[in-house]
Amino acid sequence: MSTAMNFGTKSFQPRPPDKGSFPLDHFGECKHFKEKFMKCLYNNNFENAACRNESKEYLECRMERQLMAQEPLEKLGFGDLKDRKTEAKS
């Protein structure tokens, strides 16, 4: 007696991610930003709201190096932090 239950077997149709591929950072170009973000998460009991600036910097690094598609910061939820990059450099 077979234990598999195949009632009207439907084949799974995979679909690509909504935003396309998300290439790995093989050369560690954004490793510093990733480590800074992970350290912030650890120091703040993994409350990601406390590390929004570090998250934004990591995503900016990935966009600058074509490791992810260019997206406006507002669309990624960082509209309120947009001008802090220029302030930090001053």
CORCORHU-V376861 format. One record per residue. N is the residue number from 1. SS is DSSP state (H for helix, E for strand, - for the rest). PSI is psi in whole degrees, -180 to 180 (* if undefined). NEAR is the number of other ideal C-beta (glycine too) atoms within 12 Angstrom. Layout:
n:N ss:SS psi:PSI near:NEAR
n:N ss:SS psi:PSI near:NEAR
This chain:
n:1 ss:- psi:134 near:4
n:2 ss:- psi:137 near:5
n:3 ss:- psi:-13 near:5
n:4 ss:- psi:137 near:7
n:5 ss:- psi:101 near:8
n:6 ss:- psi:79 near:9
n:7 ss:- psi:105 near:6
n:8 ss:- psi:62 near:6
n:9 ss:- psi:120 near:8
n:10 ss:- psi:135 near:7
n:11 ss:- psi:141 near:7
n:12 ss:- psi:129 near:6
n:13 ss:- psi:99 near:6
n:14 ss:- psi:151 near:6
n:15 ss:- psi:150 near:7
n:16 ss:- psi:159 near:9
n:17 ss:- psi:152 near:11
n:18 ss:- psi:-39 near:9
n:19 ss:- psi:11 near:16
n:20 ss:- psi:-165 near:14
n:21 ss:- psi:158 near:12
n:22 ss:- psi:82 near:17
n:23 ss:- psi:146 near:18
n:24 ss:- psi:153 near:15
n:25 ss:- psi:73 near:20
n:26 ss:- psi:-33 near:10
n:27 ss:- psi:4 near:11
n:28 ss:- psi:31 near:14
n:29 ss:- psi:-31 near:20
n:30 ss:- psi:19 near:29
n:31 ss:H psi:-41 near:19
n:32 ss:H psi:-45 near:16
n:33 ss:H psi:-38 near:28
n:34 ss:H psi:-46 near:24
n:35 ss:H psi:-38 near:18
n:36 ss:H psi:-42 near:21
n:37 ss:H psi:-45 near:29
n:38 ss:H psi:-38 near:20
n:39 ss:H psi:-40 near:17
n:40 ss:H psi:-45 near:25
n:41 ss:H psi:-46 near:21
n:42 ss:H psi:-44 near:16
n:43 ss:H psi:-19 near:14
n:44 ss:- psi:31 near:18
n:45 ss:- psi:38 near:11
n:46 ss:- psi:31 near:14
n:47 ss:- psi:103 near:13
n:48 ss:H psi:-22 near:19
n:49 ss:H psi:-29 near:16
n:50 ss:H psi:-12 near:17
n:51 ss:H psi:28 near:26
n:52 ss:H psi:-39 near:25
n:53 ss:H psi:-42 near:27
n:54 ss:H psi:-38 near:31
n:55 ss:H psi:-44 near:29
n:56 ss:H psi:-44 near:31
n:57 ss:H psi:-40 near:28
n:58 ss:H psi:-45 near:33
n:59 ss:H psi:-37 near:32
n:60 ss:H psi:-42 near:28
n:61 ss:H psi:-47 near:26
n:62 ss:H psi:-39 near:28
n:63 ss:H psi:-41 near:26
n:64 ss:H psi:-30 near:16
n:65 ss:- psi:17 near:21
n:66 ss:- psi:35 near:17
n:67 ss:- psi:-4 near:26
n:68 ss:- psi:162 near:24
n:69 ss:- psi:145 near:18
n:70 ss:- psi:130 near:17
n:71 ss:- psi:144 near:20
n:72 ss:- psi:142 near:14
n:73 ss:- psi:-32 near:23
n:74 ss:- psi:-38 near:13
n:75 ss:- psi:-24 near:14
n:76 ss:- psi:2 near:23
n:77 ss:- psi:17 near:17
n:78 ss:- psi:28 near:25
n:79 ss:H psi:-37 near:15
n:80 ss:H psi:-15 near:14
n:81 ss:H psi:3 near:24
n:82 ss:- psi:-43 near:20
n:83 ss:- psi:-5 near:16
n:84 ss:H psi:-22 near:19
n:85 ss:H psi:-43 near:18
n:86 ss:H psi:-34 near:9
n:87 ss:H psi:-39 near:10
n:88 ss:H psi:-32 near:14
n:89 ss:H psi:-21 near:8
n:90 ss:- psi:* near:7
